[in-house]
Amino acid sequence: MQRIVVLNPKGGSGKTTLAINLASFFAAQGGRPVLIDYDPQGSSIRWVQKRHPSQPPIHTIAAFERDSRTTRSFQMRLPANATVVVVDTPAAVDPRSLPELTRDASKVLVPVLPSDIDLHACSKCIADLLLIAKIRREDQRIGVIANRVRRNTLIYQSLMRFLQTLGIPIVATIRDSQNYIRGAELGLGIHEMKTYLVREDLEQWESLIAWLGARPLPPPDGIEPLEPQSAASTT
């Protein structure tokens, strides 16, 4: 079973947005994704709770919760029919916990924003994954995502030059799009929206989907947007 970990100790890098859209992609393709939320804010869990009963199901595990009445292994158990696991990690992750978070991970996705602070945090995160989590470059398990970018800007060009120095593949470049905010409010992923509204966003996901080894079905016409129940908080 594929296990995809979305990780960057820097807060606000877009981990939750990436995680929920990955889960919705696999659900829209007929899979049975499990979304594990380690973030105490519980944003991924709240997003799933917004979903309409007619939407493809996504099983959730609130890993940030601790229940003294049950064992940790029982709390973290996966459904028998699960096909893929997506892990949304919290900010400020202690590097010493990286081996546990990334254990058995098929892929580790590191989203990074185009700013000097985020570039430094990304560099340290990659170093910790290589040195502490003991993930080898040649295994091709780590991929960087340039997130919320605006092309043809100086900071975007600086970001791409920096990422190329890491020796880690840049598996996607995702633009700064209001569609992700709207999807968070409605409990939708962009792969579940009307295709004509998100065509450019879907095109940017093609390289990421290919790197993950997924084989998407032809896109559906999309789900009619529902009235938002409440605003969702994403990291």
Residue pairs with C-beta under 8 A, 6 or more apart in sequence:
1 78
1 82
1 83
1 84
1 85
2 83
2 84
2 85
2 106
2 107
2 212
2 213
3 84
3 85
3 87
3 104
3 105
3 106
3 107
4 22
4 84
4 85
4 86
4 87
4 105
4 106
4 107
4 108
4 109
4 212
5 87
5 89
5 101
5 102
5 105
5 107
5 108
5 109
6 15
6 16
6 18
6 19
6 22
6 86
6 87
6 88
6 89
6 109
6 111
7 15
7 87
7 89
7 93
7 98
7 101
7 102
7 108
7 109
7 110
7 125
7 129
8 15
8 89
8 110
8 111
8 112
8 121
8 122
8 125
9 91
9 92
9 93
9 95
9 121
9 124
9 125
10 91
10 112
10 117
10 118
10 121
10 122
10 125
11 91
11 92
11 235
12 91
12 113
12 235
13 111
13 112
13 113
13 118
13 121
13 147
13 235
14 111
14 113
14 145
14 147
14 148
14 174
14 234
14 235
15 39
15 88
15 89
15 91
15 111
15 235
16 39
16 43
16 44
16 47
16 88
16 234
16 235
17 147
17 180
17 184
17 234
17 235
18 109
18 111
18 145
18 147
18 174
19 35
19 44
19 86
19 87
19 88
20 35
20 44
20 47
20 48
20 88
20 183
20 184
20 189
20 234
21 180
21 183
21 189
21 190
21 191
21 205
22 33
22 86
23 33
23 35
23 44
23 48
23 58
23 86
23 189
24 56
24 58
24 183
24 188
24 189
24 190
24 191
24 192
25 189
25 191
25 205
25 209
25 214
25 216
26 33
26 83
26 84
26 86
26 214
27 33
27 55
27 56
27 57
27 58
27 189
28 56
28 189
28 191
28 192
28 220
29 214
29 216
29 217
30 56
30 217
31 83
31 84
32 57
32 59
32 79
32 81
32 82
32 83
32 84
33 58
33 59
33 82
33 83
33 84
33 85
33 86
34 58
34 59
34 60
34 61
34 78
34 79
34 82
34 84
34 85
34 86
35 44
35 45
35 48
35 58
35 59
35 60
35 61
35 86
35 88
36 60
36 61
36 63
36 76
36 85
36 86
36 87
36 88
37 43
37 44
37 45
37 60
37 61
37 62
37 63
37 64
37 88
38 63
38 64
38 87
38 88
38 89
38 90
38 101
39 64
39 88
39 89
39 90
39 91
39 235
40 64
40 90
41 90
41 233
41 235
42 62
42 64
43 88
43 232
43 233
43 234
43 235
44 60
44 88
45 60
45 62
46 232
46 233
47 184
47 187
47 232
47 234
48 58
48 60
48 187
49 187
50 185
50 186
50 187
50 228
50 229
50 230
50 232
51 58
51 187
51 188
52 187
52 223
52 226
54 223
55 187
55 188
55 192
55 223
56 192
59 78
59 79
59 82
61 75
61 76
61 78
63 75
63 76
64 90
65 75
66 72
67 75
78 85
87 101
87 105
89 101
91 235
93 101
95 128
95 132
96 132
98 128
98 129
98 132
98 133
99 132
99 133
99 134
101 133
102 108
102 129
102 133
102 135
105 141
106 141
107 141
107 142
107 143
107 211
107 212
108 129
108 135
108 141
108 142
108 143
109 143
109 144
109 145
109 171
109 208
110 122
110 125
110 126
110 129
110 142
110 143
110 144
110 145
110 168
111 144
111 145
111 147
111 174
112 118
112 119
112 121
112 122
112 144
112 145
112 146
112 147
112 159
112 163
113 147
113 148
114 146
114 148
114 149
114 150
114 153
114 155
114 156
114 158
114 159
115 155
119 158
119 159
119 162
122 144
122 162
122 163
122 166
123 162
123 166
126 142
126 144
126 166
126 168
129 135
129 142
130 136
130 137
130 142
135 141
135 142
137 167
137 168
140 169
142 168
142 169
143 168
143 169
143 170
143 171
143 172
143 208
143 211
144 163
144 166
144 168
144 169
144 170
144 171
145 170
145 171
145 172
145 173
145 174
145 208
146 156
146 159
146 160
146 163
146 170
146 172
146 173
146 174
147 174
148 174
148 175
148 176
149 156
149 159
149 173
149 174
149 175
149 176
150 156
150 175
150 176
151 173
151 175
160 170
163 170
164 170
169 211
171 207
171 208
171 211
172 204
172 205
172 207
172 208
172 211
173 204
174 201
174 204
174 205
175 200
175 201
175 204
177 200
177 201
179 190
179 193
179 197
179 198
179 201
180 190
180 201
180 234
182 188
182 225
183 189
183 190
183 192
183 193
184 231
184 232
184 234
185 228
185 230
185 231
185 232
186 225
186 226
186 228
187 226
187 229
187 232
188 223
188 225
188 226
190 198
190 201
190 202
190 205
191 202
191 205
191 216
191 219
192 220
192 222
192 223
193 222
193 223
193 225
194 221
194 222
194 223
194 224
194 225
195 202
195 219
195 220
195 221
195 222
197 222
198 222
202 219
209 216
